[in-house]
Amino acid sequence: MAQVVTRVVVALSALYTLVFGVWMWGWPRSFAEYVDFPPHEHFLHDLGAFHLGIGIALVSALVWRDAIVVVLVGFATAGLIHAVNHAMDAHLGGAASDPYVIGAQTLVAVVGIVFRVRHLRQRQAKVQAR
């Protein structure tokens, strides 16, 4: 019973953060009006990116049991959207290198995911071979 309740809480939390993340990212002015927040487009894009990263991490936790994979998937998701934000919001400020630096951090996280998943599969294969 406790496992079912926990999975439901994680799923509902994922839904909540994903819905709000999409709203912040896709319609920042609407979200700002709803919460009576100053309409700073780039800031709300970034908040949306980080909410989406957390939401995807929560969904990932329902799929994978490995904390390192889950956190890297969330980080990579947020990083990818964050890099896109800096590219599309370049006219709002920031350094020209921001999308590339953030994109490089994201790429490092993706490499970490690939190596971790490979390691877990190899470990599982060894256990099954016994």
Long-range contacts (C-beta under 8 A, 24 or more apart in sequence): 7-62, 10-58, 10-61, 10-62, 11-58, 11-59, 11-62, 13-58, 14-55, 14-56, 14-58, 14-59, 14-62, 15-55, 16-55, 17-51, 17-52, 17-54, 17-55, 17-58, 18-51, 18-52, 18-55, 18-56, 18-59, 20-48, 20-51, 21-47, 21-48, 21-49, 21-50, 21-51, 21-52, 21-54, 21-55, 22-48, 22-52, 23-48, 24-48, 24-51, 25-49, 25-51, 25-52, 25-81, 25-85, 41-89, 41-92, 42-85, 42-89, 42-92, 42-93, 42-94, 45-85, 45-88, 45-89, 46-82, 46-85, 48-81, 49-78, 49-81, 49-82, 49-84, 49-85, 50-78, 50-82, 52-77, 52-78, 52-81, 53-77, 53-78, 53-79, 53-81, 54-78, 66-116, 66-120, 68-112, 68-116, 69-113, 69-116, 69-117, 69-120, 72-109, 72-112, 72-113, 72-116, 73-113, 75-106, 75-109, 76-106, 76-109, 76-110, 76-113, 79-103, 79-105, 79-106, 79-109, 80-106, 82-106
